Amino acid sequence: MLSPHAGGSKRPPSEGCPRCPRRTRRRSANCSLAVHFCARNVCPWTDCIPHQGSRIGLSSTPGRPPPPCPPPPLLLLSPLTAHRLKGVGTPGLDTPHRGPRAQPVDGRKVGHRTPEPEVGSVPGSLAASSSPSQAMGVKTALPAAELGLYSLVVSGALAYAGRGLLDASQDGAHRKAFRESVRPGWEYIGRKMDVADFEWVMWFTSFRNVIVFALSGHVLFAKLCTMVAPQLRSWMYAVYGVLAVLGTMGPWYLLLLLGHCVGLYVASLLGQPWLCLGLGLASLASFKVDPLISWQSGFVTGTFDLQEVLFHGGSGFTVLRCTSFALESCAHPERRYSLADLLKYNFYLPFFFFGPIMTFDRFHAQVNQVEPVRPEGELWRIQVQAGLSVVAIVAVDIFFHFFYILTIPSDLKFANRLSDSALAGLAYSNLVYDWVKSAVLFGVVNTVARLDHLDPPQPPKCITALYVFGETHFDRGINDWLCKYVYDHIGGEHSAVIPELGASVATFAITTLWLGPCDIVYLWSFLNCFGLNFELWVQKLAEQRPLAGIEARLSEQMSRRVRAIFGAMNFWAIIMYNLVSLNSLEFTELVTRRLLLTGFPQTTLAILFVTYCGVQLVKERERTLALEEEQSQDKEKLE
């Protein structure tokens, strides 16, 4: 049976440390390790201890000496990407990170929200360090002069590449190939604007007023209902969402979705998870594969520019939400969820068309609070988030007046004339823009959801800070859905080669179905599926001698530098994997050939060095956050 908490666990309890009265010992939920840390200075000593319920099978027999710690892996590689395809109408598809073994920077585990990450469990590291050498890459500080040099190198490289892109945009503004996607922009800027991304133009230009009107109406009615009859606010959300879908897409589309909802609800009554998941995938396939998709699209009345995007977004997310409801009903038959619970969950308007998706158990628990209470300062944080979303929208529009990063890749002849640094900057900026677009869209929707006293999935982590594939999130909600119901359920602890292979193949099969089967999606899924399994193979290899012994002999600072070198390689693997679907296979081949073949060794080594410097700066930021969190936890204990 699918567990409702697959891939997630509660924070392990603390207990007193026999070696230091000021230190605590915390047992990891993922392995039998006791990691010692102090308020002022991290103690690098770790020891294996047996305990009941160990998830890696360590002995818990009294009197038996604990088994030795496994040798530390040399690399913390996790080649698993997350990305989206243009034109599918959804703002991001995440492939799952490595379940309970790797923890994202916001501390969230798969399947449900958890507190901030513990000390010893920070981005880019395993959930629990298995040796002092693993802690080196997290808590080890580098000299200030060295970090200053890294900052100078990264800043200079970005400025140099940006200058090349600016000149190229000016030179190509009047090219015949650019006429369709480079059009007159804001009059007071006096430059043409890159409008190649039709989704951005529709969301924040063509249909901006409609979207603002619909979300404003939701907020207004939600506030009135909360003041007058808070126990009915979940019904108000559902009624408003149904009316919005009815007015936008027509009654026949609404009846079509209700049919899918009722079908999955009936399947949930049988209590068979395999049946619910199979029917959910069949429903999803009916919206992705002809001739069923053509037949169902005929249920939409009227014709407008955003119709196809809304059709695919609303239907796809409806199927995922209904599947989540059915699986949670099978996992908790004693709770007796009703069809009304499913409809209130599915037709919550802010999440309906574009996500993010919350699993049913989380949404149901939060939306049914009779008297929700906001944490102190929550309204101020909501206002800040809304302000940042507006600033980001304006900044992106201004950026597109000077940098035509979306149009240039479509003209390969012109792109081939760029310098190597400008071409690398073009590839990098395309991924940054895709992250910004996802962050802005989810930021707007999450602002409304937080006003409704919900705790939605957070926006994705900045692509610049991603040097580990397992932390790549463009849509954390879909990532959690995939991990909870497929990836973690099949892969277990993700430590064995064969179960991991089966879990990744199943996950990417569903990923391919979600995006819509086609050649480019097949290639994207294959590359990422291979990358995920390759990470495990590398980890297994690194645990063997002599690699484990080599790292053990390195100093802490040198170990961090070695890890950053491989992190730089991972960063560009993320870029290349996503360029395949973000732009085109031809543009990806051009970037690969210029940076790795014709530009070798000067361009290749220069770009890797700049990326290495950036990874070290990200690691320093992670180290600072880990220490701040440690001090905060120690302060709470003293209070």
N, C-alpha and C positions, 0 to 999 in steps of 0.2 A: 504494500500500500504506500502511496506517496505520502510522505510526512509533510505536515504543514510547516515544519521548521527545517526542512532539508537545506543543508549548506550553512546554517546559522547556529550559533550557540550563545548562551549567556556568558557574561564576563565571569571568568573563574574567580573563586574566592581567594582572599589573601590570608596568610597565616604568618605567625611570628617566625623570624629568622633566628636560628640558634647561634649563629656566628656573630651577629651584629644587632644590638638592641634597637638601633635607629633604622635598620633596614627591614624590609618585608620580603616575603617569599611568595611568589604568585605561581600557581600551577597553570600551565597552559591547557586549554580544552583540546588541543590538537596533538599534544605529545607529552610525555612524562618528563618535563623539565622544570626545574625550579630556578628562576632567573632572579638574581639578587640585584637590587638597586637601592641607592641611598638618595636622600633629598639633595645633597650637595654634589656628590660625585658618584658616578655610575660604577658599580663594582662589576668587573668583567667576568667574575667567577660564576660558573654554572655547574650544576650537577644533575645527574639523572636520578629520579626517585620513583619508586613504584607506587602506584595508587590504583584504587578500584576504578573500573570503567575506562581504563586507558584505551584510546582509540587506535593505537598502533600495536597493541598486543604485548606490551611490556609486562613482565611478570609482576604480580602483586602478592605473591606468597610471602608470609612473614618469615623473616630470617634469611631469606634468599638474597644474595647481593644483587643489586640492580645491574642490568646489562650496561655495557659501555655506550656512551653517546656515539652516534654515527659520525663519521668524518664530515667536516663541513664542506658543502659544495663550493666550488671555486666561483661559480657565476650564479647570479640571481636572475637568470633570463626567463622570461615568460612570454614567448612570441604568440600572443593572441590579440587580434585587433578587433576594433569595433568601428563600424562605419555605416554609411547610408548611400543610397543611389539617388541621383537626381531624377525627379519626375515621378517617383512612386507616391508622393503625397504625404510621407511621414518623415518627421524631422530627425530620425536617427535610429539605426539598429545597432545594438550592442551585441557582440558575442561575449560570452561570460568570461570573467576572470577566473582564476583557478580556485574557485570555491573557498573553503575555509582556510586554505593554506596561505593565501595572499590577501592582505587587507588594504582597502583603498584609503586615501588620505583623510576622508571624512569619517572614517571609523565604521562605516556601514558594512554589515555582513549580508550575505545572500539571504533573501527571504524575508528579513525584517530589519528594522532600524535598531541600532545599538548605540551605546554611548561612544564618546570619543575614544580613539585607539589608546591602548595601554602602552606604558613604557616598555620598550622591547618589541612593540608591534607597530611599526611605522611603515609608510609607503616604501615600496621597493625591497622589503625584507620579508622573510617568512614570518608566520604568525608568532612563532616562538623561536628565538635563536637557539640553535643546537650547539653552539660553541662560542668561545670568546671571539674567534675570528669573524664570525658572522656579525657580531655587534660592532666590529671595527668600522664597517661601512656605514653605520648609523650614528654612533656617538663620537666618532673620532673627528677632531677638529684639525683643520689645515692652517698653516701660517696665514696671518692676515695679508701679508704681502703677496702670497701666492693667489689668494682669492681676489685680491685687487687686480692682479694681472689677468686673471680669468675674466673679470668684469670688463676690463678694458678691451680684451680681444673680442669678446662677444659683441660689445657695443660698436666697435669699429667695423666688424664684419657685417652686422646688420645695416649700419649706415652705408657701407660700400655697396652691398647688394641692393638696398633700397634706392640708391642713386641710379644704379643701372636700370632698375625697373621703371623709375620715373622717366628717365631719358627714352627708354623704349616705348613707354606709353605716349609720350609726346610725339615721337616719330611716327607711330602707327595710328594716331588719332584720325587721320584722313584716308587711311587705306580702304580700298574698296571692300576687302574682306571684313572690315570692322563696321560697316554701315548699319547692319541689322542690330548689333548689340552695343554700339557706342553712339549714344544719342545726346542731344542737348540737355544739359542738367540745370542746376540752379543758376538763375540769371546773375545774381550778385557774386557768384564765383567765377563765372565767365569761361567755364570749361565744359567739355562734353563729359558724359557720365557712362560708366560701364553698367549696362542693364541686362547682362547675359543671364542672370539668375531670375527666372520668371517667378519662382516661389517668393523670393524676397520682395520683388516688385509688387506682387499681388497682396502679400500680407501687410506690407507697410506703406503701400501707395494706393493701389487700385481699390482694395477692399478694407483699407485701414478704418474708415469711418464705420463700416458695417460691423467689423470685429469689435471695435471699441463700444459701439452701441449695444451689441449683444452681451458682452461681458459686464458692462455697466449696469444693464438691466438685471443681470443675475445677482450682482453685488447688492443692488438696491432692494430687490425682493427678499434676498437672503437676510439682510439686516432687519427688515420689517418683520419677517417671520421669526427671527431670533428674539426680537423684543416682545412680540405679542404671544407667540406660541412656540417656544423653542423645541418642544417635543415633536413638532410637525415639520421641522426644517428639512429633514431628509426627503419627505414627501414633496415639499416645495421645490427642492433641487430637481427631483425627477419630473415633476409636472412642467417646470420651466424648460428643462432640457427636451422633453418630448415636443412641446410647442415650438421650440426653436428648430428642431429637426424637421418637424412637419411643415413649418413655413419656409424652410430653406430648400429641402429636397423633395417635398411632396408626400402625400399620404401613402402611395404605393411603396416607396422606399422605406417608410416607417414600418409598414406591414411586413416587408421583406425581412427587416432586422428582427422584428418581433417573432417571426417564424423561426429564425435561427436561435433566438433566446429560448423559446419554448422547447425546441428540440433538445438543446443541451440541458435544460432544466429537467425534462423527462428522463434523460439519460442519468442525471445525478440521483434520481430517486432509486435507481437500481443498485447504487452503491458500488459500482465497478470502475475503478480509476482507469483501467486500460480502455474501457469502452468510452468513457468521457473524453480521454485524450485523443483516441482515434476519431471520434465523431467531430471533435474540435478541429483536428487537422483536415478532415474531409470538408468541413465548412470553410476553412481557410482556403483550401485548394479550389473550392467553387468560385472564389473571388479572384483567383490568380491564373486559372487555366481556362482556355477556350474549349468548348463553346459555352460553358456555364457562365463565364464572366460576361460575355456579350448578352446572354439572355437576361441576367440579373441587372445589368446596367440599364436595360430598357425600362426598369421600374421607376427610374428617376424622370420626373416631369420637368419640362422647361430646358433651357440651354443658357449657360453663363460660363465665364472663363474659369471660375474656381470649381465648377461642378465635378470634374474628374478627380481633382485632388480631394475634395470632400467625400466623394463616393468611396474611394479606396481607403482613405484614412478612417472614416466612420465605420465601414464594414470590417476592415482588418482589426481595428482595436476592439470592436464589438465581439468578434470571435475570441480574441485573447481574454477579454474580461469574462465572457460566458464560460470559457474553459477553466479559468481560475475559480470561478464560482462552483462549477461542477466538481472539481478536484478537492476543493476545500469542504464541500458537502460530503464527499466520500470519506475524507479524513476525519470529519467530526459529525458523524450521523446523529449524535445526541443533541446537537444544537438545532436541528430541524429548520434549516433556512427555507424561506418561502420564495415563490415567484416574485412577489413584491420586493423582496430584498434584492433579487437579481436586477429588476428593472430600475430600482433606485441607484444601484451600483453602476449600471451600464449607461444610463442617460444623465449622468452628472456632466453638464455642458462643458465646463472648462477642460475636461479630459476627453471629451467624446471624439472629436475629430482628429486631434493631433497628439493626444497623450499629454504627459507621460502616464503610464499605466501603474496603478497601485494594485497589488494582489487583494483579493476580496476580503481576506481576514483582517488586514490592516484598515481598509476603507470602512468596513462594517463596524469595527470597534470604535473608530474615530467619529464617524458621522452620526452615531446613535448616542453620543453623550448628551444627556438631558440638559445639563448646565455646564457647558464648556468654559474653561477658565484659561485666559491667556497668561503665559509667563511674563514676568516683569521685563519691560523693554521690548516686547514682541511687536507692538505697533510701530515703534521707531525703526526696527529692523525691516519690517514690511515696507515702510516708506523709503528707506534707503535702497532696498532691492528694486522697487518701482522706479526710483530716480536713476539708478544705474542702468536699467533696461532702456529708458528713454535716451540717456546719454550714449549708450552703445549704438542705438539705432541711428542717431544723428552722426556719430563718429564714422560708422560704416558708410553712410551716404556720402560724407565728405571724402572719405578715403577713395571711393570709387570715382571721384572726379579727377584724381591724380594717378591712380594705379589701376590699370585695366587687367587685373590678374585673372579674371574669368574669361576674357575674350582672347588674350594672347595665346593660350594653349590650343585654341581651335584653329589657329593658323600655324601649322608646323613649319612652314618655310620661314616665316617671320621669327618664330620661337627659336629656330636653329641658329639665327644670327645673334642671339643674345650671348653675352659672355658667360663663362662657367659659373661665376658667382651669382649673376643675375638669374640664371636658369635654376640654380639651387634655391635661391630666394623665392622664385616663382612657385616651385613645388612646395616649399615650406609654407608660403603665404596662403596657398589654396587650402591646405589643411587647417590653418589657423582660422581662415574665414568660415569654413564649415563648422568648426567648433563654436565660433562666435554666433553664428546663426542659430545653432541648437541651443546655446546658452541663453540667447535673447528670447527665443520663442518659449522655452521652458521657464525662463525668468518671469515673463508676463503671465503665463498660466499659473505658475506657482504662487505668484503674488495674490491672485484671486483665490486660489485654494487655501492659502494661509489665512486670508480674511474669513474664510468659512471654517476656521478652526481645524483644518486638516494639516497633516505633516507629509507633504508630497515628496517624491524622490528629488534629490538635489540636482542642480544643473551639472553638466559634465565637468570633469577636471580639465584644466587648461592643457591643451595639446603640447605647449612648450615644456611643460613639466613632466611629460611622459617619456621616460626612457625604458620602461618596462611594459611589455605588451599586455600583461595581465591587468594593468590599471587603466587601460584605454577605454573610456566610457564616453559615448555620445548620447546615450539614452539609458540612464541607470535603471529605469523602470522595466524596460524590456530585458535588460541584463539580468535583473533579479528574477523575472518570470522564467527565463530560459534556465537559469541555474537551479531554481527551486523545483521546477517540475520535470526537468529533463537531465541537465548536465550533472548536478550533484546526486540525483537519484540513481543514475546509472554508474557514474564514476566513483562514488563513495568518497574515499579520502584522496583520490587523484594521485596516488603514489605507486600504483601498479600499472604496468605498460598496457596490458590487454584491456582491462576495464576502462582505462583512460582513452584508449583508441576507440572503443565502442561508444563511450559517452560523447566524445568530440564529433564522431561521424554522425551520430543521431542529432546532436545539437545543430551542426551545420546543414544537415538535411532539412531541418525545420527552418533554419535561417534562409536557405535557398528558396523554400516555399514562400516564406514571408515576403521576400524581396521580389518574387516573381521569377520563375525559372527562365533563364536565357544564358547564352554562352558566357557573357562577362560575369554573371553571377556565379556560374559554375567555376570559373577560374578563380574568382575572389574567394569563394568558399574553400576550394581545394588548397589554395595558398595558406589560408588561415588555419585550416584543419591540420595541415602539415606543420605549420609553425607551432601550434599548441603541443603537438606530440613531440616535436623536435626539442622543445624546452624540457620536457620530462626526460628525454634521452640524454640531453646534455647534463641535466642534474644528476642522473644516475651515474654517468661517466665521471662527473666531477667528484662524486663521493668515493671513488676508487683511488687507490694509489697509482701514480705518484702525485696526481693533481692536488689531492687534499693535503699531502705533506708539503707541497710547494707553498701553498698559501699559509700553512701553519708556521712556516719559517719566515714569512714576510712580517715587516712591522705593520702596525695598525694603519698608519698613514699610507704606506705603500699598498696595502690591501685595498684601501678605498680608491686609490688611483687606478689599480688594475680593474676593479669593478666598474669604474667610470669609463674606461676604454671600451669595455664590452657594452656598457650602457649607450655609448655613442653609436656603436654599430646597430644596436636595437632601435635607436631613434630613427635612423634612416631606413631600417627595415619597415618601421611603422609608416613612414612617408611613402615608400614604394608600394607597399601592400594596398594602401588606400588610394593612391593615384590611379591604380588599375580601374577602379570603379568611379572615382570622383571625376576624372577627366576622360581619358581614353587610353586604350592599350598602346596606341601609337605614341602618345605623348610620354607615357611611362617608359617606353623603349628609348625614346630620344633622351630623356633625363638619365636613364641608366647608362646608355652608351657614352654620353658626354662626360658623366662624372666618374665612371668606373673604368672605361676603356680608353677613349681618346684622351681623357684628361689625366690618366695615370702616369706617373705617381704624384705629380705636383698638385693637381686639383683635388684628387682623392684624399691625400694626406692632409692638405690644408683644410678641407671641409670637415674631415674627421677630427682634426685638432680643435677647430672652432666648436664643434658639437661636444667634444670632450670637456671643453671649458664650460659650456652651458650645463652639462650634466653635473659637473662639480658644484656649480652655483645652486642647482636644484637640490642636490644632496645637502648642501649647507643649510638651505631653507628647511628641509625636512629635519635635520639635526636640531635646529633651533626650535621648531615646533614640538619635537619630542621632548626636549628638555623643559620647555614651558609647560607642557602637559604634565610632566613628572612633578614639577614644583607645585602646580595647581593641585594635584592629587595629594601631595604631602601636606599642603596647607589645609586641605579639607580634613585630613586625618587628625591634624593637631587641633582643629576647631571642634 
